[in-house]
Amino acid sequence: MTAPIYYLPHGGGPMPLLDDPAHAGLIRFLKALNGKIAKPEAIVLISAHWEEAQPSVYAGDHHGMLFDYYGFPAPTYAYRYPAPGAPALARRIRDLLQAAKLPCALESTRGFDHGTFVPMMLINPEADIPCLQLSLLKGLDAVAHLQLGLALQALRKENVVIIGSGMSFHNLQAVFAGQQPELRAASDQFHQWLLATVGSAELSAEARLAALANWQQAPYARFCHPRAEHLLPLHVCAAIAGGAPAQVVFDEELMNHKVAGFCWQ
């Protein structure tokens, strides 16, 4: 059974869990996925909020929580997401990466960061599907993250759902600037490039992966992503999908800028 791959926005900190009105569309979208993801063997999440010197995968039986935000109400530091771990799958990921001549470390103490527990509390509040996280790579090199995804293509046929958790627009200075037409015009250009690059059936797989490797050449790329950590989960997902075109499943304004989500079936 071929499982789906998603690149999803996870919003600002815990705001989706607080029913923030600015996140209303995203909240509806994430909750609706509860009925669309059939029970997989496990879910692998690539979160924008975990970077390591080498690929690292959580291999514990159970997860703690990592509240990697600050300044929010006290209840947001008491969340729990008790999904079981998937240690056998973690070892399988390590073996796939090593077979591709990529190093891989097994991690057993790191908790779920908000790039994982925020969307998962909405997608699968029952917490009955095993979950694990796979890290990004320090240095945030696009080609390295494409190579990471290409090494993990076999997971799709093992009924493992892949979720890249990030944001297709992530310039916090621009977000906090509020509604600024010139900033929105800039981010819209990158947004349209991303939709066309990831979703167009006219591009070959090779051309799509090459465009993602050179994403910094896109219009206003570095304005939208001063750091690439919220974009690169997309690269891992696109490579796991083999460079196939994705369906655009989310295309809405979030905190004054358009944000996209994609699915590969």
LUMLOGU-172191 format. One record per residue (C-alpha): x, y, z; residue number from 0. Coordinates in Angstrom, 3 decimals, always signed. Layout:
BEGIN
c1=X c2=Y c3=Z k=NUM
...
REM end
This chain:
BEGIN
c1=+0.000 c2=+0.000 c3=+0.000 k=0
c1=+1.409 c2=+3.376 c3=-1.036 k=1
c1=+0.943 c2=+5.919 c3=+1.732 k=2
c1=+0.530 c2=+9.659 c3=+1.126 k=3
c1=+3.140 c2=+12.328 c3=+1.698 k=4
c1=+2.215 c2=+15.772 c3=+2.995 k=5
c1=+3.996 c2=+19.079 c3=+3.340 k=6
c1=+1.914 c2=+21.052 c3=+5.825 k=7
c1=+2.047 c2=+24.459 c3=+7.503 k=8
c1=+2.021 c2=+24.204 c3=+11.283 k=9
c1=+1.262 c2=+27.857 c3=+12.027 k=10
c1=+2.733 c2=+30.168 c3=+14.644 k=11
c1=+3.811 c2=+28.402 c3=+17.836 k=12
c1=+0.808 c2=+26.841 c3=+19.605 k=13
c1=-1.675 c2=+29.305 c3=+18.068 k=14
c1=-3.638 c2=+26.630 c3=+16.152 k=15
c1=-4.315 c2=+24.865 c3=+19.455 k=16
c1=-5.624 c2=+28.117 c3=+20.942 k=17
c1=-8.286 c2=+28.522 c3=+18.223 k=18
c1=-6.605 c2=+31.722 c3=+17.068 k=19
c1=-8.922 c2=+33.366 c3=+14.510 k=20
c1=-6.002 c2=+34.103 c3=+12.170 k=21
c1=-5.388 c2=+30.348 c3=+12.030 k=22
c1=-9.031 c2=+29.352 c3=+11.469 k=23
c1=-8.475 c2=+28.054 c3=+7.924 k=24
c1=-5.414 c2=+26.073 c3=+8.927 k=25
c1=-7.215 c2=+24.590 c3=+11.936 k=26
c1=-10.078 c2=+23.397 c3=+9.722 k=27
c1=-7.648 c2=+21.941 c3=+7.219 k=28
c1=-5.602 c2=+20.004 c3=+9.787 k=29
c1=-8.680 c2=+18.656 c3=+11.542 k=30
c1=-10.097 c2=+17.488 c3=+8.214 k=31
c1=-7.019 c2=+15.326 c3=+7.626 k=32
c1=-8.165 c2=+13.112 c3=+10.495 k=33
c1=-10.606 c2=+11.438 c3=+8.144 k=34
c1=-8.302 c2=+11.396 c3=+5.116 k=35
c1=-5.261 c2=+9.609 c3=+6.515 k=36
c1=-6.112 c2=+5.903 c3=+6.699 k=37
c1=-4.498 c2=+4.098 c3=+9.598 k=38
c1=-0.860 c2=+3.750 c3=+8.541 k=39
c1=+1.792 c2=+1.658 c3=+10.212 k=40
c1=+3.365 c2=+4.900 c3=+11.440 k=41
c1=+3.868 c2=+8.576 c3=+10.666 k=42
c1=+7.315 c2=+10.070 c3=+10.081 k=43
c1=+7.479 c2=+13.824 c3=+10.646 k=44
c1=+10.227 c2=+16.077 c3=+9.356 k=45
c1=+9.874 c2=+19.179 c3=+11.516 k=46
c1=+11.360 c2=+22.592 c3=+10.797 k=47
c1=+12.347 c2=+22.734 c3=+14.454 k=48
c1=+14.960 c2=+19.979 c3=+14.620 k=49
c1=+18.383 c2=+20.412 c3=+13.024 k=50
c1=+21.375 c2=+18.135 c3=+13.547 k=51
c1=+24.848 c2=+17.798 c3=+12.050 k=52
c1=+23.821 c2=+14.454 c3=+10.567 k=53
c1=+20.399 c2=+12.943 c3=+9.901 k=54
c1=+18.920 c2=+11.878 c3=+13.216 k=55
c1=+15.796 c2=+9.871 c3=+13.910 k=56
c1=+13.911 c2=+9.378 c3=+17.164 k=57
c1=+14.085 c2=+5.713 c3=+18.145 k=58
c1=+12.447 c2=+5.653 c3=+21.570 k=59
c1=+9.296 c2=+3.762 c3=+22.545 k=60
c1=+7.670 c2=+6.888 c3=+23.976 k=61
c1=+8.068 c2=+10.639 c3=+23.526 k=62
c1=+8.390 c2=+13.553 c3=+25.881 k=63
c1=+7.404 c2=+17.096 c3=+24.943 k=64
c1=+9.686 c2=+19.934 c3=+23.879 k=65
c1=+7.997 c2=+23.314 c3=+24.331 k=66
c1=+10.236 c2=+25.279 c3=+22.001 k=67
c1=+8.293 c2=+28.550 c3=+22.153 k=68
c1=+7.941 c2=+31.260 c3=+24.764 k=69
c1=+5.527 c2=+33.918 c3=+25.960 k=70
c1=+2.316 c2=+31.914 c3=+25.577 k=71
c1=-0.343 c2=+31.093 c3=+28.223 k=72
c1=+0.524 c2=+28.529 c3=+30.882 k=73
c1=-1.742 c2=+25.781 c3=+29.482 k=74
c1=+0.341 c2=+25.678 c3=+26.297 k=75
c1=+3.200 c2=+24.243 c3=+28.383 k=76
c1=+1.072 c2=+21.385 c3=+29.675 k=77
c1=+0.114 c2=+19.776 c3=+26.375 k=78
c1=+0.640 c2=+16.051 c3=+25.973 k=79
c1=+0.715 c2=+13.968 c3=+22.829 k=80
c1=+1.188 c2=+10.363 c3=+23.976 k=81
c1=+1.553 c2=+8.663 c3=+20.588 k=82
c1=+3.817 c2=+5.623 c3=+20.799 k=83
c1=+7.200 c2=+5.651 c3=+19.151 k=84
c1=+8.281 c2=+3.374 c3=+16.322 k=85
c1=+11.775 c2=+2.093 c3=+17.166 k=86
c1=+11.768 c2=-0.632 c3=+14.499 k=87
c1=+10.904 c2=+1.965 c3=+11.850 k=88
c1=+13.643 c2=+4.248 c3=+13.178 k=89
c1=+16.158 c2=+1.467 c3=+12.613 k=90
c1=+14.706 c2=+0.882 c3=+9.146 k=91
c1=+15.249 c2=+4.574 c3=+8.314 k=92
c1=+18.824 c2=+4.343 c3=+9.587 k=93
c1=+19.429 c2=+1.310 c3=+7.373 k=94
c1=+17.982 c2=+3.043 c3=+4.293 k=95
c1=+20.147 c2=+6.104 c3=+4.839 k=96
c1=+23.263 c2=+4.046 c3=+5.432 k=97
c1=+22.553 c2=+2.035 c3=+2.281 k=98
c1=+22.600 c2=+5.373 c3=+0.437 k=99
c1=+25.971 c2=+6.207 c3=+2.033 k=100
c1=+24.376 c2=+8.759 c3=+4.372 k=101
c1=+25.084 c2=+8.742 c3=+8.108 k=102
c1=+22.244 c2=+8.442 c3=+10.585 k=103
c1=+22.090 c2=+8.785 c3=+14.370 k=104
c1=+19.405 c2=+7.266 c3=+16.578 k=105
c1=+18.049 c2=+9.625 c3=+19.250 k=106
c1=+16.132 c2=+8.434 c3=+22.296 k=107
c1=+15.679 c2=+11.459 c3=+24.579 k=108
c1=+14.359 c2=+14.343 c3=+22.464 k=109
c1=+10.681 c2=+15.216 c3=+22.875 k=110
c1=+8.133 c2=+16.183 c3=+20.249 k=111
c1=+8.696 c2=+19.818 c3=+19.228 k=112
c1=+5.780 c2=+22.032 c3=+18.262 k=113
c1=+6.336 c2=+21.341 c3=+14.586 k=114
c1=+5.104 c2=+17.850 c3=+15.410 k=115
c1=+2.734 c2=+18.012 c3=+18.336 k=116
c1=+0.758 c2=+21.064 c3=+17.178 k=117
c1=-0.374 c2=+19.600 c3=+13.832 k=118
c1=-0.678 c2=+16.063 c3=+15.199 k=119
c1=-2.970 c2=+17.117 c3=+18.048 k=120
c1=-5.351 c2=+18.341 c3=+15.341 k=121
c1=-4.750 c2=+15.630 c3=+12.725 k=122
c1=-4.883 c2=+12.641 c3=+15.084 k=123
c1=-6.040 c2=+13.735 c3=+18.540 k=124
c1=-6.470 c2=+10.083 c3=+19.528 k=125
c1=-2.650 c2=+9.747 c3=+19.406 k=126
c1=-3.064 c2=+6.093 c3=+18.447 k=127
c1=-0.702 c2=+6.064 c3=+15.448 k=128
c1=+3.019 c2=+5.532 c3=+16.150 k=129
c1=+5.032 c2=+8.671 c3=+15.347 k=130
c1=+8.673 c2=+9.536 c3=+15.058 k=131
c1=+10.662 c2=+12.575 c3=+13.984 k=132
c1=+13.471 c2=+12.835 c3=+11.460 k=133
c1=+15.781 c2=+15.824 c3=+11.720 k=134
c1=+16.857 c2=+18.382 c3=+9.196 k=135
c1=+20.556 c2=+18.962 c3=+8.582 k=136
c1=+22.489 c2=+21.895 c3=+9.944 k=137
c1=+23.734 c2=+24.079 c3=+7.136 k=138
c1=+20.283 c2=+23.840 c3=+5.528 k=139
c1=+21.627 c2=+22.777 c3=+2.144 k=140
c1=+18.816 c2=+22.085 c3=-0.314 k=141
c1=+20.638 c2=+19.354 c3=-2.245 k=142
c1=+21.467 c2=+17.469 c3=+0.960 k=143
c1=+17.783 c2=+17.419 c3=+1.906 k=144
c1=+16.792 c2=+16.175 c3=-1.541 k=145
c1=+19.347 c2=+13.378 c3=-1.157 k=146
c1=+17.869 c2=+12.565 c3=+2.234 k=147
c1=+14.424 c2=+12.175 c3=+0.710 k=148
c1=+15.605 c2=+10.140 c3=-2.268 k=149
c1=+17.141 c2=+7.614 c3=+0.129 k=150
c1=+13.788 c2=+7.093 c3=+1.868 k=151
c1=+11.516 c2=+6.422 c3=-1.119 k=152
c1=+10.959 c2=+2.803 c3=-0.062 k=153
c1=+8.971 c2=+3.958 c3=+2.972 k=154
c1=+6.019 c2=+4.905 c3=+0.768 k=155
c1=+5.357 c2=+1.247 c3=-0.068 k=156
c1=+5.541 c2=+0.249 c3=+3.590 k=157
c1=+2.345 c2=+2.095 c3=+4.606 k=158
c1=+4.296 c2=+4.865 c3=+6.312 k=159
c1=+2.832 c2=+8.360 c3=+6.044 k=160
c1=+5.404 c2=+11.133 c3=+5.653 k=161
c1=+4.637 c2=+14.647 c3=+6.897 k=162
c1=+6.939 c2=+17.579 c3=+6.310 k=163
c1=+5.977 c2=+20.219 c3=+8.865 k=164
c1=+7.016 c2=+23.779 c3=+8.104 k=165
c1=+5.690 c2=+26.965 c3=+6.519 k=166
c1=+5.993 c2=+27.991 c3=+2.885 k=167
c1=+6.350 c2=+31.598 c3=+4.060 k=168
c1=+8.465 c2=+32.215 c3=+7.157 k=169
c1=+9.731 c2=+35.746 c3=+7.565 k=170
c1=+8.781 c2=+36.686 c3=+11.113 k=171
c1=+9.830 c2=+40.310 c3=+10.714 k=172
c1=+7.391 c2=+40.643 c3=+7.826 k=173
c1=+4.672 c2=+38.831 c3=+9.779 k=174
c1=+5.018 c2=+41.178 c3=+12.736 k=175
c1=+4.965 c2=+44.173 c3=+10.377 k=176
c1=+1.265 c2=+43.503 c3=+9.819 k=177
c1=-0.525 c2=+44.224 c3=+6.575 k=178
c1=+1.984 c2=+45.779 c3=+4.211 k=179
c1=+0.963 c2=+45.666 c3=+0.517 k=180
c1=+4.531 c2=+45.751 c3=-0.781 k=181
c1=+5.555 c2=+42.838 c3=+1.456 k=182
c1=+2.496 c2=+40.854 c3=+0.453 k=183
c1=+3.221 c2=+41.512 c3=-3.232 k=184
c1=+6.727 c2=+40.090 c3=-2.748 k=185
c1=+5.601 c2=+36.960 c3=-0.912 k=186
c1=+2.858 c2=+36.368 c3=-3.487 k=187
c1=+5.486 c2=+36.061 c3=-6.209 k=188
c1=+7.360 c2=+33.348 c3=-4.335 k=189
c1=+4.071 c2=+31.637 c3=-3.492 k=190
c1=+3.100 c2=+31.437 c3=-7.157 k=191
c1=+6.539 c2=+30.107 c3=-8.070 k=192
c1=+6.217 c2=+27.414 c3=-5.426 k=193
c1=+2.737 c2=+26.347 c3=-6.546 k=194
c1=+3.899 c2=+26.090 c3=-10.148 k=195
c1=+7.146 c2=+24.306 c3=-9.312 k=196
c1=+5.738 c2=+21.716 c3=-6.929 k=197
c1=+2.341 c2=+21.205 c3=-8.527 k=198
c1=+2.805 c2=+21.503 c3=-12.287 k=199
c1=+2.402 c2=+18.281 c3=-14.252 k=200
c1=+4.320 c2=+19.909 c3=-17.111 k=201
c1=+7.647 c2=+19.685 c3=-15.279 k=202
c1=+9.652 c2=+16.486 c3=-15.393 k=203
c1=+10.750 c2=+14.958 c3=-12.109 k=204
c1=+14.334 c2=+15.981 c3=-12.851 k=205
c1=+13.346 c2=+19.571 c3=-13.623 k=206
c1=+11.234 c2=+19.822 c3=-10.476 k=207
c1=+13.993 c2=+18.559 c3=-8.182 k=208
c1=+16.519 c2=+20.809 c3=-9.931 k=209
c1=+14.272 c2=+23.830 c3=-9.366 k=210
c1=+13.949 c2=+22.957 c3=-5.686 k=211
c1=+17.712 c2=+22.516 c3=-5.434 k=212
c1=+18.044 c2=+26.079 c3=-6.740 k=213
c1=+15.074 c2=+27.512 c3=-4.829 k=214
c1=+17.052 c2=+30.611 c3=-3.850 k=215
c1=+16.798 c2=+31.778 c3=-7.462 k=216
c1=+13.013 c2=+32.022 c3=-7.185 k=217
c1=+11.424 c2=+35.492 c3=-6.886 k=218
c1=+11.870 c2=+36.898 c3=-3.370 k=219
c1=+13.053 c2=+33.517 c3=-2.104 k=220
c1=+15.296 c2=+34.876 c3=+0.636 k=221
c1=+12.711 c2=+37.433 c3=+1.656 k=222
c1=+10.233 c2=+34.617 c3=+2.263 k=223
c1=+12.848 c2=+32.394 c3=+3.908 k=224
c1=+15.728 c2=+34.274 c3=+5.569 k=225
c1=+16.561 c2=+30.810 c3=+6.933 k=226
c1=+15.439 c2=+27.756 c3=+4.989 k=227
c1=+14.401 c2=+25.476 c3=+7.857 k=228
c1=+10.654 c2=+25.917 c3=+7.304 k=229
c1=+10.959 c2=+25.227 c3=+3.572 k=230
c1=+13.315 c2=+22.238 c3=+3.530 k=231
c1=+10.828 c2=+19.672 c3=+4.867 k=232
c1=+9.213 c2=+20.234 c3=+1.461 k=233
c1=+12.423 c2=+19.179 c3=-0.263 k=234
c1=+12.571 c2=+15.940 c3=+1.697 k=235
c1=+8.927 c2=+15.211 c3=+0.846 k=236
c1=+9.285 c2=+16.029 c3=-2.850 k=237
c1=+12.304 c2=+13.739 c3=-3.129 k=238
c1=+10.578 c2=+10.863 c3=-1.304 k=239
c1=+7.840 c2=+11.284 c3=-3.922 k=240
c1=+10.490 c2=+10.928 c3=-6.619 k=241
c1=+9.933 c2=+14.399 c3=-8.022 k=242
c1=+6.309 c2=+13.690 c3=-8.947 k=243
c1=+3.883 c2=+16.627 c3=-9.070 k=244
c1=+1.914 c2=+17.302 c3=-5.907 k=245
c1=-1.675 c2=+18.279 c3=-5.334 k=246
c1=-2.131 c2=+21.685 c3=-3.725 k=247
c1=-4.251 c2=+20.941 c3=-0.647 k=248
c1=-3.876 c2=+24.232 c3=+1.227 k=249
c1=-3.646 c2=+27.680 c3=-0.326 k=250
c1=-4.818 c2=+30.333 c3=+2.095 k=251
c1=-3.726 c2=+33.481 c3=+3.845 k=252
c1=-2.059 c2=+32.914 c3=+7.185 k=253
c1=-0.799 c2=+35.874 c3=+9.193 k=254
c1=-1.116 c2=+38.223 c3=+6.193 k=255
c1=+0.708 c2=+36.036 c3=+3.665 k=256
c1=-0.332 c2=+33.165 c3=+1.434 k=257
c1=+0.799 c2=+29.747 c3=+2.637 k=258
c1=+0.705 c2=+26.441 c3=+0.767 k=259
c1=+0.320 c2=+22.791 c3=+1.651 k=260
c1=+0.907 c2=+19.858 c3=-0.723 k=261
c1=+0.030 c2=+16.178 c3=-0.948 k=262
c1=+1.517 c2=+13.348 c3=-2.978 k=263
c1=-0.855 c2=+10.376 c3=-3.205 k=264
REM end
